[in-house]
Amino acid sequence: MKVISTNVAVRRPEPHGRHEYTGIDKHPRPHLDLDIPGPNYGDGSGVVGDSIGDHAHHGGADKAVYAVAREELDYWEGELNRVLRNGYFGENLTTEGISWPNVLINQQLQIGECVLEVSIPRQPCATFSGWMDEPGWLKSFTDRGDCGAYLRIIKPGRITPDDEISLIGRPDHDITMGMAFAAKMGDMDLAQRVVDAGCLAPVHHDPLVKRLTSRG
């Protein structure tokens, strides 16, 4: 398991005009320097020099770094019949050999100088849809079930391509990123399991509790 590309945003106009710009268009750089951002959305990226357009929903400790598997980009290249370079899904880390849907929430990872922690699932949004410009993209991405992984920064430092990814310990639950993503996107049975495990940050745990309560 390793990093094959480290990516930083090039600012682009936001496709739907909801924000002045978007940081979804990320391009390979020789390395990433990571620093721990503040706890809240609007507190910036954990990647030095990265850009965030939607400060109400991005950045902060639980969305400090975003990772996507190269294998997933390859899958979508085949489905969409188009080239998807490293960074095209807005990821800071393009990885190889790790299946993000199968990684446990709160799993810690040693990558280069850094220790990161799997945090919360991505919410596919209108900006992502506009950037991809594919009919029905949000549904297709959701149905596929691999949202990559947002990561917290436990120990800051530098990450470069070819850095190995090593698992540190194991969380005391069985909730994977794929399960948490499906729960977020409407699977109520999985939502109950995720809530019972109590493994998600409040910003994602609390809406699941509210949804389950309203269902009765």
TORPA-4810 file (N, C-alpha, C, O; in nm, 3 decimals):
<nodes>
NODE_1_0.086_-0.118_0.000_0.000_0.000_0.000_0.090_0.123_0.000_0.182_0.134_0.081_M
NODE_2_0.062_0.217_-0.091_0.148_0.333_-0.099_0.074_0.451_-0.162_-0.033_0.437_-0.221_K
NODE_3_0.136_0.568_-0.149_0.092_0.689_-0.217_0.160_0.694_-0.352_0.281_0.673_-0.362_V
NODE_4_0.084_0.722_-0.458_0.146_0.734_-0.590_0.143_0.878_-0.641_0.215_0.911_-0.736_I
NODE_5_0.061_0.965_-0.580_0.058_1.104_-0.624_0.013_1.192_-0.508_-0.080_1.158_-0.435_S
NODE_6_0.081_1.307_-0.493_0.043_1.407_-0.392_-0.005_1.530_-0.467_0.066_1.583_-0.553_T
NODE_7_-0.127_1.577_-0.434_-0.197_1.672_-0.520_-0.246_1.795_-0.443_-0.293_1.785_-0.330_N
NODE_8_-0.235_1.910_-0.508_-0.278_2.037_-0.450_-0.367_2.109_-0.551_-0.349_2.095_-0.672_V
NODE_9_-0.463_2.185_-0.502_-0.564_2.249_-0.586_-0.508_2.362_-0.672_-0.420_2.438_-0.630_A
NODE_10_-0.563_2.370_-0.792_-0.555_2.488_-0.876_-0.694_2.551_-0.874_-0.792_2.486_-0.910_V
NODE_11_-0.705_2.675_-0.832_-0.837_2.737_-0.820_-0.906_2.747_-0.956_-0.846_2.787_-1.056_R
NODE_12_-1.035_2.709_-0.957_-1.119_2.719_-1.076_-1.251_2.785_-1.037_-1.291_2.777_-0.921_R
NODE_13_-1.320_2.849_-1.131_-1.455_2.898_-1.102_-1.544_2.782_-1.062_-1.538_2.675_-1.122_P
NODE_14_-1.627_2.803_-0.961_-1.718_2.698_-0.916_-1.824_2.674_-1.023_-1.887_2.770_-1.068_E
NODE_15_-1.846_2.547_-1.067_-1.932_2.520_-1.183_-2.072_2.578_-1.173_-2.129_2.618_-1.275_P
NODE_16_-2.131_2.583_-1.052_-2.268_2.630_-1.037_-2.276_2.772_-0.982_-2.386_2.823_-0.960_H
NODE_17_-2.164_2.836_-0.960_-2.164_2.974_-0.914_-2.206_2.994_-0.771_-2.232_3.108_-0.730_G
NODE_18_-2.213_2.886_-0.691_-2.251_2.902_-0.551_-2.139_2.965_-0.469_-2.163_3.028_-0.366_R
NODE_19_-2.016_2.948_-0.518_-1.899_3.003_-0.449_-1.810_3.070_-0.553_-1.821_3.043_-0.673_H
NODE_20_-1.721_3.156_-0.507_-1.635_3.228_-0.599_-1.544_3.134_-0.676_-1.519_3.154_-0.795_E
NODE_21_-1.495_3.031_-0.610_-1.404_2.937_-0.673_-1.418_2.801_-0.606_-1.484_2.788_-0.502_Y
NODE_22_-1.355_2.699_-0.666_-1.352_2.566_-0.608_-1.207_2.515_-0.608_-1.127_2.551_-0.695_T
NODE_23_-1.176_2.431_-0.511_-1.045_2.366_-0.505_-1.050_2.222_-0.549_-0.959_2.145_-0.516_G
NODE_24_-1.151_2.182_-0.624_-1.166_2.041_-0.661_-1.062_1.997_-0.765_-1.030_1.879_-0.775_I
NODE_25_-1.010_2.092_-0.842_-0.915_2.058_-0.949_-0.774_2.050_-0.890_-0.703_2.151_-0.883_D
NODE_26_-0.735_1.931_-0.848_-0.605_1.913_-0.784_-0.505_1.849_-0.881_-0.540_1.759_-0.959_K
NODE_27_-0.381_1.897_-0.874_-0.276_1.851_-0.966_-0.156_1.800_-0.887_-0.129_1.848_-0.777_H
NODE_28_-0.084_1.704_-0.943_0.031_1.647_-0.874_0.138_1.751_-0.842_0.168_1.840_-0.922_P
NODE_29_0.195_1.736_-0.722_0.306_1.817_-0.677_0.415_1.724_-0.621_0.384_1.609_-0.590_R
NODE_30_0.538_1.770_-0.607_0.644_1.680_-0.560_0.623_1.625_-0.420_0.676_1.518_-0.387_P
NODE_31_0.547_1.696_-0.337_0.521_1.649_-0.201_0.407_1.730_-0.141_0.366_1.832_-0.197_H
NODE_32_0.355_1.684_-0.028_0.259_1.759_0.052_0.320_1.784_0.189_0.377_1.693_0.250_L
NODE_33_0.307_1.906_0.238_0.337_1.936_0.377_0.205_1.950_0.450_0.119_2.028_0.411_D
NODE_34_0.188_1.873_0.558_0.062_1.869_0.631_0.077_1.938_0.766_0.179_1.925_0.834_L
NODE_35_-0.028_2.012_0.802_-0.036_2.076_0.932_-0.178_2.060_0.983_-0.271_2.055_0.903_D
NODE_36_-0.196_2.053_1.113_-0.328_2.027_1.169_-0.412_2.154_1.166_-0.374_2.253_1.228_I
NODE_37_-0.526_2.155_1.094_-0.611_2.273_1.091_-0.697_2.282_1.217_-0.701_2.189_1.297_P
NODE_38_-0.766_2.395_1.231_-0.860_2.409_1.342_-0.972_2.307_1.332_-0.982_2.234_1.233_G
NODE_39_-1.056_2.301_1.434_-1.152_2.190_1.442_-1.273_2.203_1.350_-1.342_2.104_1.326_P
NODE_40_-1.300_2.321_1.298_-1.429_2.346_1.232_-1.415_2.364_1.081_-1.308_2.397_1.031_N
NODE_41_-1.526_2.341_1.010_-1.531_2.381_0.870_-1.496_2.530_0.864_-1.532_2.607_0.953_Y
NODE_42_-1.425_2.569_0.759_-1.382_2.707_0.748_-1.244_2.731_0.807_-1.188_2.839_0.792_G
NODE_43_-1.188_2.631_0.875_-1.056_2.645_0.936_-0.943_2.607_0.842_-0.826_2.603_0.883_D
NODE_44_-0.975_2.579_0.717_-0.873_2.554_0.617_-0.837_2.408_0.601_-0.877_2.322_0.679_G
NODE_45_-0.759_2.383_0.496_-0.712_2.248_0.464_-0.595_2.211_0.554_-0.528_2.297_0.610_S
NODE_46_-0.574_2.081_0.566_-0.455_2.035_0.635_-0.333_2.031_0.545_-0.223_2.001_0.591_G
NODE_47_-0.352_2.061_0.417_-0.244_2.059_0.319_-0.198_2.202_0.295_-0.275_2.286_0.249_V
NODE_48_-0.074_2.229_0.325_-0.020_2.363_0.307_-0.026_2.402_0.160_0.022_2.329_0.073_V
NODE_49_-0.088_2.518_0.132_-0.099_2.567_-0.004_-0.222_2.521_-0.079_-0.241_2.560_-0.194_G
NODE_50_-0.305_2.438_-0.018_-0.427_2.391_-0.083_-0.534_2.500_-0.078_-0.523_2.595_-0.001_D
NODE_51_-0.638_2.486_-0.161_-0.746_2.585_-0.168_-0.880_2.518_-0.142_-0.904_2.406_-0.185_S
NODE_52_-0.966_2.589_-0.071_-1.103_2.545_-0.044_-1.197_2.659_-0.081_-1.179_2.772_-0.037_I
NODE_53_-1.298_2.627_-0.162_-1.394_2.729_-0.202_-1.515_2.735_-0.111_-1.561_2.843_-0.075_G
NODE_54_-1.568_2.618_-0.073_-1.687_2.607_0.011_-1.644_2.591_0.156_-1.628_2.479_0.205_D
NODE_55_-1.625_2.704_0.225_-1.575_2.699_0.362_-1.682_2.653_0.462_-1.651_2.621_0.576_H
NODE_56_-1.807_2.650_0.419_-1.913_2.605_0.509_-1.915_2.453_0.523_-1.970_2.401_0.619_A
NODE_57_-1.856_2.383_0.427_-1.867_2.236_0.427_-1.734_2.165_0.411_-1.731_2.042_0.409_H
NODE_58_-1.624_2.238_0.399_-1.495_2.174_0.375_-1.388_2.233_0.465_-1.401_2.343_0.518_H
NODE_59_-1.282_2.155_0.481_-1.172_2.196_0.568_-1.197_2.156_0.712_-1.297_2.091_0.743_G
NODE_60_-1.108_2.196_0.798_-1.118_2.160_0.939_-1.061_2.022_0.967_-1.023_1.949_0.876_G
NODE_61_-1.055_1.988_1.095_-0.982_1.870_1.140_-1.032_1.740_1.078_-0.950_1.654_1.044_A
NODE_62_-1.163_1.724_1.061_-1.217_1.597_1.011_-1.209_1.585_0.859_-1.227_1.476_0.805_D
NODE_63_-1.181_1.696_0.791_-1.164_1.694_0.645_-1.031_1.757_0.608_-1.023_1.838_0.515_K
NODE_64_-0.927_1.721_0.681_-0.797_1.784_0.662_-0.730_1.739_0.532_-0.665_1.819_0.464_A
NODE_65_-0.745_1.612_0.498_-0.682_1.551_0.381_-0.782_1.455_0.318_-0.859_1.391_0.389_V
NODE_66_-0.781_1.446_0.184_-0.873_1.355_0.116_-0.793_1.259_0.029_-0.701_1.299_-0.042_Y
NODE_67_-0.829_1.131_0.037_-0.758_1.026_-0.037_-0.853_0.948_-0.127_-0.968_0.923_-0.090_A
NODE_68_-0.805_0.911_-0.245_-0.879_0.829_-0.341_-0.783_0.727_-0.399_-0.666_0.757_-0.422_V
NODE_69_-0.831_0.607_-0.423_-0.748_0.501_-0.480_-0.735_0.518_-0.631_-0.833_0.549_-0.700_A
NODE_70_-0.614_0.498_-0.681_-0.592_0.499_-0.826_-0.677_0.392_-0.893_-0.725_0.411_-1.005_R
NODE_71_-0.696_0.280_-0.825_-0.778_0.173_-0.880_-0.922_0.221_-0.907_-0.986_0.177_-1.002_E
NODE_72_-0.971_0.312_-0.821_-1.106_0.364_-0.841_-1.111_0.459_-0.960_-1.207_0.457_-1.038_E
NODE_73_-1.010_0.542_-0.975_-1.003_0.627_-1.094_-0.996_0.542_-1.220_-1.057_0.576_-1.321_L
NODE_74_-0.920_0.432_-1.214_-0.912_0.342_-1.330_-1.048_0.282_-1.363_-1.086_0.272_-1.480_D
NODE_75_-1.122_0.243_-1.260_-1.256_0.188_-1.282_-1.344_0.290_-1.357_-1.411_0.257_-1.454_Y
NODE_76_-1.342_0.414_-1.309_-1.427_0.515_-1.372_-1.378_0.555_-1.510_-1.458_0.595_-1.595_W
NODE_77_-1.248_0.546_-1.534_-1.200_0.569_-1.670_-1.266_0.471_-1.766_-1.309_0.508_-1.876_E
NODE_78_-1.275_0.345_-1.725_-1.339_0.245_-1.808_-1.487_0.269_-1.826_-1.541_0.252_-1.936_G
NODE_79_-1.554_0.309_-1.719_-1.699_0.332_-1.726_-1.733_0.456_-1.808_-1.832_0.456_-1.882_E
NODE_80_-1.654_0.560_-1.795_-1.685_0.689_-1.858_-1.613_0.710_-1.991_-1.642_0.805_-2.064_L
NODE_81_-1.518_0.621_-2.021_-1.440_0.631_-2.145_-1.371_0.767_-2.156_-1.380_0.834_-2.259_N
NODE_82_-1.303_0.806_-2.050_-1.228_0.930_-2.048_-1.110_0.916_-1.952_-1.112_0.831_-1.863_R
NODE_83_-1.011_0.999_-1.970_-0.893_0.997_-1.885_-0.921_1.072_-1.755_-0.973_1.184_-1.758_V
NODE_84_-0.887_1.011_-1.642_-0.900_1.074_-1.511_-0.762_1.071_-1.446_-0.721_0.971_-1.388_L
NODE_85_-0.691_1.182_-1.457_-0.555_1.188_-1.402_-0.559_1.187_-1.250_-0.664_1.209_-1.190_R
NODE_86_-0.446_1.162_-1.190_-0.436_1.169_-1.044_-0.477_1.309_-0.997_-0.434_1.410_-1.052_N
NODE_87_-0.560_1.312_-0.894_-0.610_1.437_-0.840_-0.744_1.480_-0.895_-0.802_1.578_-0.847_G
NODE_88_-0.796_1.409_-0.996_-0.916_1.458_-1.066_-1.042_1.451_-0.981_-1.136_1.527_-1.005_Y
NODE_89_-1.048_1.362_-0.884_-1.164_1.357_-0.795_-1.149_1.454_-0.677_-1.229_1.451_-0.584_F
NODE_90_-1.049_1.540_-0.683_-1.028_1.638_-0.577_-0.945_1.584_-0.462_-0.945_1.643_-0.353_G
NODE_91_-0.875_1.472_-0.485_-0.801_1.410_-0.376_-0.661_1.468_-0.362_-0.594_1.499_-0.460_E
NODE_92_-0.620_1.482_-0.237_-0.481_1.521_-0.207_-0.386_1.405_-0.221_-0.271_1.422_-0.262_N
NODE_93_-0.434_1.284_-0.188_-0.352_1.163_-0.196_-0.417_1.065_-0.293_-0.530_1.020_-0.270_L
NODE_94_-0.348_1.032_-0.399_-0.389_0.921_-0.484_-0.308_0.800_-0.440_-0.185_0.804_-0.438_T
NODE_95_-0.378_0.692_-0.406_-0.312_0.578_-0.343_-0.320_0.454_-0.431_-0.394_0.450_-0.530_T
NODE_96_-0.243_0.354_-0.393_-0.242_0.226_-0.463_-0.236_0.114_-0.360_-0.158_0.118_-0.265_E
NODE_97_-0.320_0.012_-0.381_-0.312_-0.107_-0.297_-0.396_-0.104_-0.171_-0.393_-0.200_-0.094_G
NODE_98_-0.471_0.003_-0.148_-0.557_0.010_-0.029_-0.701_0.034_-0.075_-0.727_0.123_-0.156_I
NODE_99_-0.793_-0.046_-0.024_-0.935_-0.034_-0.058_-1.004_0.052_0.048_-1.033_0.003_0.158_S
NODE_100_-1.028_0.177_0.017_-1.084_0.268_0.118_-1.221_0.226_0.170_-1.247_0.250_0.288_W
NODE_101_-1.311_0.166_0.091_-1.439_0.124_0.149_-1.425_0.018_0.258_-1.514_0.003_0.342_P
NODE_102_-1.312_-0.054_0.259_-1.292_-0.161_0.356_-1.210_-0.120_0.477_-1.189_-0.201_0.567_N
NODE_103_-1.163_0.003_0.479_-1.084_0.051_0.592_-1.178_0.097_0.703_-1.280_0.161_0.675_V
NODE_104_-1.146_0.066_0.828_-1.231_0.103_0.940_-1.224_0.252_0.970_-1.119_0.315_0.959_L
NODE_105_-1.339_0.308_1.007_-1.343_0.445_1.058_-1.251_0.455_1.180_-1.252_0.367_1.267_I
NODE_106_-1.174_0.560_1.186_-1.078_0.589_1.294_-0.952_0.503_1.289_-0.872_0.505_1.382_N
NODE_107_-0.935_0.428_1.181_-0.809_0.356_1.162_-0.695_0.456_1.143_-0.705_0.547_1.061_Q
NODE_108_-0.587_0.440_1.218_-0.472_0.527_1.201_-0.375_0.468_1.100_-0.361_0.346_1.086_Q
NODE_109_-0.307_0.559_1.028_-0.217_0.522_0.919_-0.086_0.597_0.932_-0.086_0.718_0.958_L
NODE_110_0.023_0.528_0.914_0.153_0.594_0.902_0.181_0.613_0.754_0.186_0.516_0.678_Q
NODE_111_0.200_0.738_0.712_0.232_0.769_0.573_0.345_0.871_0.574_0.325_0.984_0.619_I
NODE_112_0.461_0.833_0.526_0.575_0.924_0.531_0.604_0.964_0.674_0.611_0.879_0.763_G
NODE_113_0.621_1.094_0.695_0.647_1.146_0.829_0.520_1.155_0.913_0.529_1.180_1.034_E
NODE_114_0.403_1.135_0.852_0.276_1.170_0.914_0.202_1.050_0.970_0.218_0.937_0.923_C
NODE_115_0.121_1.076_1.070_0.019_0.982_1.116_-0.116_1.046_1.086_-0.146_1.157_1.131_V
NODE_116_-0.198_0.975_1.009_-0.332_1.020_0.972_-0.435_0.924_1.028_-0.401_0.812_1.066_L
NODE_117_-0.561_0.968_1.032_-0.669_0.885_1.086_-0.791_0.896_0.996_-0.838_1.006_0.968_E
NODE_118_-0.843_0.783_0.953_-0.964_0.780_0.871_-1.078_0.843_0.951_-1.102_0.805_1.066_V
NODE_119_-1.149_0.940_0.892_-1.244_1.017_0.971_-1.389_1.001_0.924_-1.468_0.933_0.989_S
NODE_120_-1.424_1.062_0.812_-1.565_1.066_0.770_-1.576_1.047_0.619_-1.480_1.070_0.546_I
NODE_121_-1.694_1.004_0.571_-1.713_0.986_0.427_-1.734_1.117_0.354_-1.776_1.217_0.412_P
NODE_122_-1.703_1.115_0.227_-1.731_1.228_0.139_-1.880_1.237_0.112_-1.948_1.135_0.102_R
NODE_123_-1.930_1.359_0.101_-2.066_1.384_0.056_-2.059_1.430_-0.089_-2.018_1.544_-0.114_Q
NODE_124_-2.097_1.346_-0.186_-2.094_1.392_-0.325_-2.190_1.509_-0.344_-2.307_1.500_-0.307_P
NODE_125_-2.140_1.618_-0.402_-2.215_1.744_-0.403_-2.230_1.798_-0.544_-2.180_1.740_-0.641_C
NODE_126_-2.299_1.911_-0.554_-2.323_1.974_-0.684_-2.194_2.019_-0.750_-2.182_2.015_-0.873_A
NODE_127_-2.097_2.062_-0.670_-1.969_2.102_-0.727_-1.901_1.983_-0.795_-1.850_1.995_-0.907_T
NODE_128_-1.902_1.869_-0.729_-1.844_1.747_-0.786_-1.918_1.708_-0.913_-1.855_1.672_-1.012_F
NODE_129_-2.050_1.716_-0.910_-2.131_1.684_-1.027_-2.098_1.776_-1.144_-2.079_1.731_-1.256_S
NODE_130_-2.091_1.906_-1.116_-2.060_2.002_-1.221_-1.920_1.983_-1.277_-1.898_1.998_-1.397_G
NODE_131_-1.827_1.949_-1.190_-1.689_1.927_-1.233_-1.680_1.805_-1.325_-1.610_1.808_-1.426_W
NODE_132_-1.750_1.697_-1.288_-1.745_1.575_-1.369_-1.823_1.589_-1.500_-1.785_1.534_-1.602_M
NODE_133_-1.934_1.665_-1.495_-2.017_1.689_-1.614_-2.060_1.558_-1.680_-2.049_1.540_-1.801_D
NODE_134_-2.110_1.467_-1.595_-2.161_1.338_-1.643_-2.307_1.323_-1.598_-2.335_1.342_-1.479_E
NODE_135_-2.400_1.290_-1.688_-2.540_1.273_-1.648_-2.555_1.171_-1.535_-2.499_1.061_-1.543_P
NODE_136_-2.629_1.208_-1.432_-2.656_1.116_-1.322_-2.534_1.083_-1.239_-2.529_0.978_-1.174_G
NODE_137_-2.433_1.173_-1.238_-2.307_1.140_-1.173_-2.321_1.112_-1.024_-2.262_1.017_-0.973_W
NODE_138_-2.398_1.193_-0.953_-2.407_1.175_-0.809_-2.466_1.039_-0.773_-2.421_0.974_-0.679_L
NODE_139_-2.567_0.996_-0.847_-2.627_0.865_-0.822_-2.528_0.754_-0.858_-2.514_0.656_-0.784_K
NODE_140_-2.460_0.768_-0.970_-2.363_0.665_-1.011_-2.251_0.651_-0.908_-2.212_0.540_-0.872_S
NODE_141_-2.199_0.764_-0.862_-2.091_0.763_-0.763_-2.139_0.701_-0.632_-2.067_0.622_-0.569_F
NODE_142_-2.260_0.736_-0.590_-2.316_0.681_-0.467_-2.339_0.531_-0.478_-2.305_0.456_-0.387_T
NODE_143_-2.397_0.488_-0.590_-2.425_0.346_-0.609_-2.296_0.263_-0.611_-2.296_0.148_-0.567_D
NODE_144_-2.189_0.318_-0.662_-2.061_0.248_-0.665_-2.010_0.220_-0.524_-1.954_0.113_-0.499_R
NODE_145_-2.030_0.314_-0.432_-2.003_0.289_-0.291_-1.862_0.316_-0.243_-1.829_0.287_-0.128_G
NODE_146_-1.777_0.371_-0.329_-1.640_0.404_-0.288_-1.623_0.555_-0.292_-1.605_0.614_-0.399_D
NODE_147_-1.628_0.617_-0.175_-1.619_0.763_-0.166_-1.477_0.809_-0.133_-1.456_0.927_-0.106_C
NODE_148_-1.380_0.718_-0.136_-1.248_0.755_-0.087_-1.252_0.769_0.064_-1.331_0.702_0.130_G
NODE_149_-1.167_0.855_0.119_-1.166_0.873_0.265_-1.112_1.010_0.301_-1.007_1.051_0.253_A
NODE_150_-1.186_1.080_0.387_-1.129_1.196_0.452_-1.044_1.149_0.569_-1.074_1.049_0.634_Y
NODE_151_-0.938_1.225_0.595_-0.840_1.187_0.696_-0.811_1.303_0.790_-0.799_1.418_0.747_L
NODE_152_-0.799_1.272_0.919_-0.748_1.367_1.017_-0.595_1.359_1.021_-0.536_1.258_0.985_R
NODE_153_-0.534_1.466_1.065_-0.390_1.467_1.084_-0.362_1.452_1.233_-0.396_1.540_1.313_I
NODE_154_-0.300_1.342_1.270_-0.261_1.319_1.408_-0.118_1.370_1.432_-0.090_1.433_1.534_I
NODE_155_-0.031_1.342_1.337_0.106_1.391_1.343_0.139_1.457_1.210_0.138_1.389_1.107_K
NODE_156_0.167_1.587_1.207_0.196_1.656_1.081_0.334_1.621_1.027_0.415_1.558_1.096_P
NODE_157_0.358_1.662_0.905_0.488_1.636_0.842_0.474_1.638_0.691_0.387_1.704_0.636_G
NODE_158_0.561_1.565_0.625_0.567_1.563_0.478_0.533_1.424_0.425_0.573_1.322_0.482_R
NODE_159_0.458_1.424_0.314_0.426_1.301_0.241_0.472_1.321_0.098_0.449_1.426_0.038_I
NODE_160_0.538_1.219_0.042_0.584_1.223_-0.096_0.535_1.099_-0.170_0.506_0.998_-0.106_T
NODE_161_0.527_1.104_-0.303_0.492_0.985_-0.379_0.588_0.870_-0.347_0.707_0.890_-0.325_P
NODE_162_0.533_0.751_-0.346_0.601_0.625_-0.313_0.614_0.601_-0.163_0.667_0.498_-0.123_D
NODE_163_0.567_0.694_-0.078_0.562_0.665_0.065_0.467_0.550_0.090_0.356_0.546_0.036_D
NODE_164_0.510_0.455_0.172_0.424_0.342_0.206_0.315_0.383_0.304_0.331_0.478_0.381_E
NODE_165_0.203_0.311_0.300_0.091_0.330_0.392_0.086_0.209_0.484_0.070_0.096_0.438_I
NODE_166_0.100_0.232_0.613_0.098_0.123_0.711_-0.014_0.146_0.811_-0.034_0.259_0.856_S
NODE_167_-0.086_0.041_0.847_-0.191_0.051_0.948_-0.130_0.051_1.086_-0.035_-0.023_1.113_L
NODE_168_-0.184_0.134_1.175_-0.139_0.140_1.314_-0.254_0.093_1.403_-0.357_0.160_1.411_I
NODE_169_-0.237_-0.020_1.470_-0.342_-0.071_1.558_-0.469_-0.104_1.483_-0.470_-0.125_1.361_G
NODE_170_-0.580_-0.107_1.560_-0.711_-0.136_1.502_-0.819_-0.077_1.590_-0.817_-0.098_1.711_R
NODE_171_-0.915_-0.002_1.532_-1.027_0.050_1.612_-1.108_-0.064_1.674_-1.103_-0.178_1.627_P
NODE_172_-1.182_-0.031_1.780_-1.257_-0.134_1.854_-1.401_-0.145_1.805_-1.493_-0.161_1.886_D
NODE_173_-1.421_-0.138_1.675_-1.554_-0.156_1.614_-1.533_-0.212_1.475_-1.419_-0.228_1.431_H
NODE_174_-1.643_-0.242_1.403_-1.631_-0.302_1.271_-1.691_-0.216_1.161_-1.726_-0.267_1.054_D
NODE_175_-1.703_-0.086_1.185_-1.765_0.004_1.087_-1.660_0.051_0.986_-1.563_0.117_1.023_I
NODE_176_-1.681_0.017_0.861_-1.590_0.056_0.755_-1.635_0.188_0.691_-1.747_0.234_0.712_T
NODE_177_-1.544_0.246_0.613_-1.579_0.367_0.540_-1.695_0.342_0.444_-1.783_0.427_0.429_M
NODE_178_-1.696_0.226_0.379_-1.806_0.193_0.289_-1.939_0.187_0.360_-2.040_0.233_0.306_G
NODE_179_-1.942_0.131_0.480_-2.065_0.125_0.558_-2.109_0.265_0.601_-2.228_0.298_0.594_M
NODE_180_-2.015_0.346_0.645_-2.049_0.481_0.689_-2.101_0.564_0.572_-2.193_0.645_0.589_A
NODE_181_-2.044_0.546_0.454_-2.090_0.618_0.336_-2.232_0.576_0.300_-2.318_0.661_0.274_F
NODE_182_-2.258_0.445_0.298_-2.393_0.397_0.266_-2.494_0.447_0.367_-2.606_0.482_0.330_A
NODE_183_-2.456_0.450_0.494_-2.545_0.503_0.598_-2.575_0.650_0.573_-2.690_0.693_0.583_A
NODE_184_-2.473_0.726_0.542_-2.491_0.868_0.516_-2.583_0.892_0.397_-2.660_0.989_0.394_K
NODE_185_-2.575_0.803_0.298_-2.652_0.821_0.175_-2.789_0.754_0.180_-2.857_0.748_0.078_M
NODE_186_-2.831_0.704_0.300_-2.969_0.663_0.314_-2.999_0.522_0.359_-3.116_0.488_0.377_G
NODE_187_-2.898_0.437_0.377_-2.923_0.301_0.423_-2.949_0.305_0.575_-2.856_0.320_0.654_D
NODE_188_-3.075_0.292_0.613_-3.113_0.312_0.753_-3.067_0.198_0.844_-3.037_0.221_0.961_M
NODE_189_-3.062_0.077_0.792_-3.011_-0.034_0.874_-2.865_-0.011_0.909_-2.823_-0.032_1.023_D
NODE_190_-2.787_0.031_0.810_-2.647_0.061_0.837_-2.633_0.185_0.925_-2.541_0.194_1.007_L
NODE_191_-2.723_0.281_0.908_-2.719_0.401_0.992_-2.732_0.363_1.139_-2.665_0.421_1.224_A
NODE_192_-2.819_0.268_1.169_-2.835_0.224_1.308_-2.707_0.159_1.359_-2.666_0.183_1.473_Q
NODE_193_-2.644_0.078_1.276_-2.519_0.015_1.318_-2.408_0.118_1.342_-2.331_0.107_1.438_R
NODE_194_-2.401_0.217_1.254_-2.299_0.321_1.269_-2.324_0.402_1.396_-2.230_0.431_1.470_V
NODE_195_-2.448_0.438_1.421_-2.482_0.514_1.542_-2.450_0.432_1.667_-2.392_0.483_1.763_V
NODE_196_-2.487_0.305_1.665_-2.460_0.220_1.781_-2.310_0.209_1.810_-2.270_0.198_1.926_D
NODE_197_-2.230_0.211_1.705_-2.085_0.201_1.723_-2.025_0.329_1.780_-1.921_0.326_1.844_A
NODE_198_-2.092_0.443_1.755_-2.045_0.570_1.808_-1.906_0.608_1.759_-1.827_0.666_1.834_G
NODE_199_-1.876_0.577_1.633_-1.740_0.594_1.582_-1.720_0.720_1.498_-1.606_0.757_1.470_C
NODE_200_-1.829_0.785_1.458_-1.816_0.902_1.371_-1.807_1.031_1.451_-1.855_1.039_1.565_L
NODE_201_-1.744_1.131_1.391_-1.741_1.264_1.450_-1.885_1.317_1.462_-1.971_1.279_1.383_A
NODE_202_-1.912_1.404_1.561_-2.049_1.454_1.582_-2.114_1.513_1.458_-2.235_1.500_1.441_P
NODE_203_-2.037_1.577_1.372_-2.095_1.641_1.254_-2.161_1.539_1.161_-2.248_1.575_1.082_V
NODE_204_-2.121_1.414_1.169_-2.186_1.309_1.090_-2.270_1.216_1.176_-2.370_1.162_1.129_H
NODE_205_-2.232_1.196_1.300_-2.309_1.110_1.391_-2.445_1.172_1.421_-2.547_1.103_1.412_H
NODE_206_-2.448_1.299_1.455_-2.573_1.362_1.500_-2.683_1.362_1.393_-2.798_1.334_1.427_D
NODE_207_-2.653_1.391_1.265_-2.759_1.382_1.164_-2.815_1.241_1.147_-2.933_1.224_1.119_P
NODE_208_-2.730_1.139_1.164_-2.781_1.002_1.156_-2.876_0.973_1.271_-2.979_0.909_1.253_L
NODE_209_-2.841_1.021_1.391_-2.930_1.003_1.505_-3.064_1.072_1.479_-3.169_1.014_1.506_V
NODE_210_-3.060_1.193_1.428_-3.183_1.268_1.399_-3.269_1.197_1.297_-3.391_1.190_1.311_K
NODE_211_-3.204_1.142_1.193_-3.278_1.073_1.089_-3.344_0.947_1.145_-3.459_0.917_1.113_R
NODE_212_-3.271_0.873_1.227_-3.327_0.751_1.287_-3.441_0.783_1.382_-3.540_0.711_1.387_L
NODE_213_-3.427_0.891_1.459_-3.531_0.932_1.554_-3.658_0.972_1.480_-3.768_0.936_1.521_T
NODE_214_-3.642_1.047_1.372_-3.760_1.093_1.296_-3.831_0.978_1.227_-3.951_0.986_1.201_S
NODE_215_-3.757_0.871_1.199_-3.819_0.754_1.137_-3.906_0.680_1.236_-4.001_0.611_1.198_R
NODE_216_-3.872_0.697_1.366_-3.950_0.629_1.469_-3.904_0.487_1.488_-3.959_0.414_1.571_G
</nodes>
